[in-house]
């Protein structure tokens, strides 16, 4: 809205008609005092102010307006028919005007200036509003950030306390586990000795009875042989359980020559290999950082299983191969610069259905009748636990009536977790 201030109604009328013709909303005041009252009540985009007015001239009105925070930035255009001297024009600018027009007024020029100053004032107001909104948003974000930092600090303190408590709890648990493991080892050692001793006597006296007193009684001889075989199975079970329990103890890992280790195992199994007429092929295996005693158990179990679970009438053929691979995956790609070694032990034995794959690595789980294939069901569980402790893995691929391939993947250098 445009405010026209002039003490002469005829002057107001001509300017008002010009502005309303171009859809400007116009308000008027016949004195400086009336103008100041209206400025306090309403909002204007431009003030057209006559210089020569009784009581309060245009300069005084402009100076008064500049004291109002609400109106100090409204553009003021001075109009004067008398005060055309340069000093009056300067005074007009000093008192807060942005333009000084002398009468008679060119309507087109006045209209152009009103349009320009009105648009600039509205843009200025919009910028101020945007600036205020941004200022408020910055303040809100600042408060939110401070609140977030305070909350984060509080959360960090709580987490640090929980971590500290958990660490202390884990320390106590580890200490308790160390004590339990020590006690378990002592118990296993004593229990093993105490269980083995009566078994040895059963085997010894059973053999004496069989050799000296039971030749004439086939039934008694058969029963005694069953007793002896059962005691032997029990002795093997005790040994396997003791070996399984010992895996909980921390082992010494050092560079190990698997080629020597496998050669020694084959020497131990020489009689069984000869009886089965088995053929065993071993490729060169790279040196691996491992617990040699535990890895001996793994290869002993797998190779002896390959001999034991052979097909009737078919000579066992066992192939042991190795290759350097990229990562800990049974199907990992071969790569000479890899950090893992994949060892495959394949046979042409009876095989098994792969749906039982997870079962064969579980303690006391057997896929075949104990009367036909002797064993305790612990060997492959020991193998899996050993591979887990070494940071490796073990799995198998098999087909019934064709054979089985056990796949071992081991880090060449021990991974310290």
C-alpha positions as CSV (number, residue, x, y, z in Angstrom):
1,X,0.0,0.0,0.0
2,X,1.2,3.5,-0.9
3,X,0.8,6.5,1.5
4,X,0.4,10.0,0.0
5,X,1.0,12.8,2.4
6,X,0.1,16.4,1.3
7,X,-1.9,19.2,2.9
8,X,-3.6,19.9,-0.4
9,X,-6.4,17.5,-1.4
10,X,-6.1,18.4,-5.1
11,X,-2.5,17.3,-5.2
12,X,-3.4,14.0,-3.5
13,X,-6.2,13.4,-5.9
14,X,-4.1,13.6,-9.0
15,X,-1.4,11.3,-7.7
16,X,-3.9,8.9,-6.3
17,X,-5.8,8.5,-9.6
18,X,-2.5,7.8,-11.4
19,X,-1.5,5.1,-9.0
20,X,-4.9,3.5,-8.7
21,X,-5.0,3.3,-12.5
22,X,-2.2,0.8,-12.2
23,X,-3.8,-1.2,-9.4
24,X,-1.9,0.2,-6.5
25,X,-3.7,0.4,-3.2
26,X,-3.5,3.9,-1.9
27,X,-3.9,5.6,1.5
28,X,-3.7,9.4,2.2
29,X,-2.9,11.8,5.0
30,X,-3.5,15.6,5.0
31,X,-0.8,16.4,7.6
32,X,2.4,15.0,9.1
33,X,0.7,14.2,12.3
34,X,-2.0,12.2,10.6
35,X,0.6,10.4,8.5
36,X,2.6,9.4,11.6
37,X,-0.5,8.0,13.3
38,X,-1.4,5.9,10.1
39,X,2.2,4.6,9.8
40,X,2.0,3.2,13.4
41,X,-1.2,1.3,12.4
42,X,-0.6,0.2,8.9
43,X,2.1,-1.2,6.7
44,X,3.2,0.8,3.6
45,X,5.7,0.0,0.8
46,X,6.3,3.6,-0.4
47,X,5.5,7.0,1.2
48,X,5.1,10.0,-1.1
49,X,5.7,13.0,1.1
50,X,5.2,16.7,0.3
51,X,7.9,19.0,1.7
52,X,5.9,22.2,2.3
53,X,3.2,21.5,4.9
54,X,2.0,23.6,7.8
55,X,2.8,22.6,11.4
56,X,5.1,19.7,10.5
57,X,7.0,19.8,7.2
58,X,8.1,16.8,5.2
59,X,11.6,16.7,6.5
60,X,10.4,16.6,10.1
61,X,7.9,13.8,9.3
62,X,10.7,11.8,7.6
63,X,13.0,12.2,10.6
64,X,10.2,11.0,12.9
65,X,9.5,8.0,10.7
66,X,13.2,7.0,10.8
67,X,12.8,6.7,14.6
68,X,10.1,4.0,14.2
69,X,11.7,0.5,14.0
70,X,8.6,-0.7,12.1
71,X,8.8,2.0,9.4
72,X,12.4,3.3,9.3
73,X,13.2,1.3,6.1
74,X,10.1,2.4,4.1
75,X,11.2,4.3,0.9
76,X,10.3,8.0,1.0
77,X,9.9,10.1,-2.1
78,X,9.8,13.8,-1.4
79,X,7.7,16.1,-3.6
80,X,8.3,19.9,-3.7
81,X,7.1,22.8,-5.8
82,X,8.9,25.5,-3.9
83,X,12.1,24.1,-2.3
84,X,14.0,23.2,-5.5
85,X,17.4,24.4,-4.3
86,X,20.2,21.9,-4.0
87,X,20.5,22.4,-0.2
88,X,16.8,21.3,0.2
89,X,17.4,18.2,-2.0
90,X,20.4,17.3,0.2
91,X,18.4,17.8,3.4
92,X,15.7,15.5,1.9
93,X,18.2,12.7,1.5
94,X,19.8,13.4,4.9
95,X,16.4,13.2,6.6
96,X,15.8,9.7,5.2
97,X,14.4,10.1,1.7
98,X,15.6,8.0,-1.2
99,X,14.4,10.4,-3.9
100,X,13.5,14.0,-4.4
101,X,11.1,15.1,-7.2
102,X,10.2,18.7,-8.0
103,X,6.8,19.7,-9.2
104,X,5.2,19.7,-11.7
105,X,5.5,15.9,-11.5
106,X,5.7,13.8,-14.6
107,X,3.2,11.0,-13.9
108,X,5.1,8.4,-15.8
109,X,8.4,9.0,-14.0
110,X,6.6,9.1,-10.6
111,X,4.8,5.8,-11.5
112,X,8.1,4.1,-12.6
113,X,9.8,5.2,-9.3
114,X,6.9,4.1,-7.2
115,X,6.9,0.7,-8.9
116,X,10.7,0.3,-8.5
117,X,10.9,1.4,-4.9
118,X,7.8,-0.7,-3.9
119,X,9.3,-3.8,-5.5
120,X,12.7,-3.2,-3.8
121,X,11.0,-2.7,-0.5
122,X,9.0,-5.9,-0.8
123,X,12.1,-7.8,-1.8
124,X,13.9,-6.3,1.2
125,X,11.2,-7.4,3.5
126,X,11.3,-10.9,2.0
127,X,15.1,-11.0,2.4
128,X,14.7,-9.9,6.1
129,X,12.1,-12.6,6.6
130,X,14.4,-15.2,5.0
131,X,17.3,-14.0,7.1
132,X,15.3,-14.2,10.3
133,X,14.0,-17.7,9.3
134,X,17.6,-18.8,8.6
135,X,18.8,-17.3,11.9
136,X,16.0,-19.1,13.8
137,X,16.8,-22.3,12.0
138,X,20.5,-21.9,12.8
139,X,19.7,-21.4,16.4
140,X,17.4,-24.4,16.4
141,X,20.1,-26.5,14.8
142,X,22.7,-25.2,17.2
143,X,20.5,-26.2,20.2
144,X,19.8,-29.6,18.6
145,X,23.5,-30.1,18.0
146,X,24.4,-29.2,21.6
147,X,21.7,-31.5,22.8
148,X,23.0,-34.3,20.5
149,X,26.5,-33.8,21.7
150,X,25.4,-33.9,25.3
151,X,23.3,-37.0,24.6
152,X,26.3,-38.6,22.7
153,X,28.6,-37.9,25.6
154,X,26.1,-39.4,28.0
155,X,25.7,-42.5,25.7
156,X,29.5,-42.8,25.4
157,X,29.9,-42.6,29.1
158,X,27.3,-45.4,29.5
159,X,28.9,-47.5,26.8
160,X,32.3,-47.0,28.3
161,X,31.0,-48.1,31.7
162,X,29.3,-51.1,30.1
163,X,32.4,-52.1,28.2
164,X,34.4,-51.7,31.4
165,X,32.0,-53.9,33.3
166,X,31.8,-56.4,30.4
167,X,35.6,-56.6,30.2
168,X,35.9,-57.2,33.9
169,X,33.2,-59.9,33.6
170,X,35.0,-61.6,30.7
171,X,38.2,-61.4,32.7
172,X,36.5,-63.2,35.6
173,X,34.9,-65.8,33.2
174,X,38.3,-66.4,31.5
175,X,40.0,-66.9,34.8
176,X,37.2,-69.3,35.9
177,X,37.5,-71.1,32.5
178,X,41.2,-71.5,33.0
179,X,40.7,-73.0,36.4
180,X,37.9,-75.2,35.0
181,X,40.1,-76.4,32.1
182,X,42.9,-77.2,34.5
183,X,40.5,-79.1,36.7
184,X,39.1,-80.9,33.7
185,X,42.5,-81.9,32.5
186,X,43.3,-83.3,35.9
187,X,40.0,-85.1,36.1
188,X,40.4,-86.5,32.5
189,X,43.9,-87.8,33.3
190,X,42.8,-89.4,36.6
191,X,39.6,-90.8,35.1
192,X,41.4,-92.1,32.1
193,X,43.9,-93.9,34.2
194,X,41.2,-95.3,36.6
195,X,39.0,-96.4,33.7
196,X,41.8,-97.9,31.7
197,X,43.2,-100.0,34.5
198,X,40.1,-102.3,34.9
199,X,39.8,-102.5,31.1
200,X,43.4,-103.7,30.9
201,X,42.7,-106.4,33.5
202,X,39.6,-107.5,31.6
203,X,41.6,-107.8,28.4
204,X,44.5,-109.6,30.1
205,X,42.4,-112.1,32.1
206,X,40.0,-112.5,29.1
207,X,43.0,-113.5,26.9
208,X,44.3,-115.9,29.6
209,X,40.8,-117.5,30.0
210,X,40.4,-117.8,26.2
211,X,43.9,-119.3,25.6
212,X,43.9,-121.8,28.6
213,X,40.4,-122.8,29.4
214,X,37.9,-122.1,26.6
215,X,39.2,-124.1,23.6
216,X,36.8,-126.9,24.3
217,X,33.8,-124.7,24.6
218,X,33.1,-122.7,21.3
219,X,30.2,-120.8,22.9
220,X,32.2,-119.7,25.8
221,X,35.1,-118.8,23.5
222,X,32.7,-116.6,21.4
223,X,31.3,-114.8,24.5
224,X,34.8,-114.2,25.7
225,X,35.9,-112.7,22.3
226,X,33.0,-110.4,22.5
227,X,34.0,-109.3,26.0
228,X,37.5,-108.6,24.8
229,X,36.4,-106.7,21.7
230,X,34.0,-104.6,23.8
231,X,36.8,-103.8,26.3
232,X,39.1,-102.8,23.4
233,X,36.4,-100.5,22.0
234,X,35.9,-99.0,25.4
235,X,39.7,-98.4,25.6
236,X,39.7,-96.6,22.2
237,X,36.7,-94.5,23.3
238,X,38.5,-93.4,26.5
239,X,41.6,-92.5,24.5
240,X,39.5,-90.5,21.9
241,X,37.6,-88.7,24.7
242,X,40.9,-87.9,26.4
243,X,42.3,-86.6,23.1
244,X,39.1,-84.5,22.5
245,X,39.3,-82.9,26.0
246,X,43.0,-82.0,25.5
247,X,42.1,-79.8,22.5
248,X,40.8,-77.2,25.0
249,X,44.3,-76.6,26.2
250,X,46.4,-73.9,24.4
251,X,48.9,-75.5,22.0
252,X,52.2,-74.5,20.6
253,X,52.1,-73.5,16.9
254,X,55.2,-73.7,14.8
255,X,56.2,-74.3,11.2
256,X,55.3,-77.9,10.4
257,X,56.4,-80.1,7.6
258,X,53.2,-82.0,6.7
259,X,55.1,-84.2,4.3
260,X,57.1,-85.7,7.2
261,X,54.0,-85.9,9.4
262,X,52.0,-87.8,6.7
263,X,55.0,-90.1,6.0
264,X,55.2,-91.1,9.7
265,X,51.4,-91.8,9.8
266,X,51.7,-94.0,6.7
267,X,54.5,-95.9,8.5
268,X,52.3,-96.4,11.5
269,X,49.5,-97.7,9.3
270,X,51.8,-99.9,7.2
271,X,50.2,-103.2,8.3
272,X,46.7,-102.0,7.5
273,X,47.8,-100.5,4.2
274,X,49.4,-103.8,3.3
275,X,46.4,-105.9,4.3
276,X,44.1,-103.7,2.2
277,X,46.6,-103.6,-0.7
278,X,46.0,-99.8,-0.7
279,X,47.7,-97.3,-3.0
280,X,48.4,-93.9,-1.5
281,X,49.7,-90.9,-3.5
282,X,50.9,-87.8,-1.7
283,X,51.7,-84.5,-3.4
284,X,54.2,-82.1,-1.8
285,X,52.5,-79.9,0.8
286,X,54.0,-76.5,1.8
287,X,55.2,-75.8,5.3
288,X,52.3,-74.6,7.5
289,X,52.3,-73.0,11.0
290,X,50.4,-75.5,13.1
291,X,50.3,-77.7,16.2
292,X,52.0,-80.8,14.9
293,X,50.5,-83.2,17.4
294,X,46.9,-82.1,16.7
295,X,47.4,-82.2,12.9
296,X,48.7,-85.7,13.2
297,X,45.4,-86.7,14.8
298,X,43.5,-85.1,11.9
299,X,45.4,-86.9,9.2
300,X,45.6,-90.2,11.2
301,X,41.8,-90.2,11.5
302,X,41.0,-89.3,7.9
303,X,43.5,-91.7,6.3
304,X,42.6,-94.6,8.6
305,X,38.9,-93.9,7.8
306,X,39.7,-94.0,4.1
307,X,41.3,-97.5,4.6
308,X,38.6,-98.7,7.0
309,X,35.6,-97.6,4.9
310,X,36.8,-99.2,1.6
311,X,34.6,-101.0,-0.8
312,X,34.6,-104.8,-0.6
313,X,36.8,-106.3,-3.3
314,X,38.2,-102.9,-4.3
315,X,41.7,-101.9,-3.3
316,X,41.7,-98.5,-1.6
317,X,43.2,-95.7,-3.5
318,X,43.9,-92.5,-1.6
319,X,45.2,-89.2,-3.1
320,X,46.5,-86.4,-1.0
321,X,46.9,-83.1,-2.9
322,X,47.5,-79.5,-1.9
323,X,47.3,-76.0,-3.5
324,X,47.7,-72.4,-2.4
325,X,44.4,-70.5,-2.5
326,X,43.2,-67.0,-2.0
327,X,40.9,-67.2,1.0
328,X,39.3,-69.5,3.6
329,X,36.8,-71.2,1.3
330,X,36.7,-74.8,0.2
331,X,36.1,-73.7,-3.4
332,X,38.6,-70.7,-3.3
333,X,40.5,-70.0,-6.5
334,X,44.1,-71.2,-6.7
335,X,46.6,-68.4,-6.3
336,X,50.4,-68.8,-5.7
337,X,50.5,-65.7,-3.6
338,X,47.6,-66.8,-1.4
339,X,47.6,-67.0,2.4
340,X,45.8,-70.3,2.7
341,X,46.5,-73.9,1.8
342,X,43.8,-76.3,0.6
343,X,44.6,-80.0,1.3
344,X,42.3,-82.6,-0.3
345,X,42.3,-86.2,0.8
346,X,40.3,-88.3,-1.7
347,X,39.4,-92.0,-1.6
348,X,37.4,-94.6,-3.6
349,X,35.6,-96.0,-0.7
350,X,32.0,-96.6,0.2
351,X,31.1,-92.9,0.4
352,X,28.1,-91.4,2.1
353,X,25.0,-89.4,1.4
354,X,25.9,-85.7,1.6
355,X,22.7,-84.9,3.4
356,X,24.5,-86.3,6.5
357,X,27.5,-84.0,6.0
358,X,27.0,-81.9,9.2
359,X,26.4,-85.1,11.2
360,X,29.8,-86.7,10.5
361,X,31.6,-83.9,12.3
362,X,29.5,-84.2,15.5
363,X,30.8,-86.1,18.4
364,X,29.5,-89.7,18.9
365,X,27.7,-89.5,15.5
366,X,28.1,-92.6,13.2
367,X,26.7,-93.3,9.8
368,X,27.6,-97.0,9.8
369,X,27.0,-100.0,12.1
370,X,29.7,-100.3,14.7
371,X,29.8,-104.1,14.3
372,X,30.7,-103.8,10.6
373,X,33.0,-100.7,10.9
374,X,34.6,-100.3,14.3
375,X,35.2,-96.8,15.7
376,X,34.0,-94.4,18.4
377,X,32.4,-91.6,16.3
378,X,34.9,-89.1,17.7
379,X,37.6,-88.9,15.1
380,X,36.1,-86.4,12.7
381,X,34.8,-84.3,15.6
382,X,38.4,-84.1,16.8
383,X,39.4,-83.1,13.2
384,X,36.8,-80.3,13.1
385,X,37.8,-78.9,16.5
386,X,41.5,-79.0,15.5
387,X,40.8,-77.1,12.2
388,X,38.6,-74.6,14.1
389,X,41.4,-73.9,16.6
390,X,43.8,-73.4,13.7
391,X,41.5,-70.8,12.1
392,X,40.8,-73.2,9.2
393,X,37.9,-75.3,8.1
394,X,37.1,-78.9,7.1
395,X,34.3,-80.2,4.9
396,X,33.7,-83.2,2.6
397,X,32.2,-84.1,-0.8
398,X,31.0,-87.6,-1.2
399,X,28.9,-90.0,-3.3
400,X,27.7,-93.4,-2.2
401,X,29.6,-96.2,-3.8
402,X,32.1,-93.9,-5.4
403,X,34.2,-92.3,-2.7
404,X,34.8,-89.3,-0.4
405,X,37.0,-86.2,-0.6
406,X,37.8,-84.4,2.6
407,X,38.8,-80.8,2.1
408,X,40.9,-79.0,4.7
409,X,41.7,-75.2,4.3
410,X,44.4,-73.9,6.7
411,X,46.1,-70.5,7.0
412,X,49.8,-70.9,6.1
413,X,50.7,-68.6,8.9
414,X,48.6,-68.7,12.1
415,X,46.1,-65.9,12.3
416,X,46.2,-64.2,15.7
417,X,42.7,-63.0,16.7
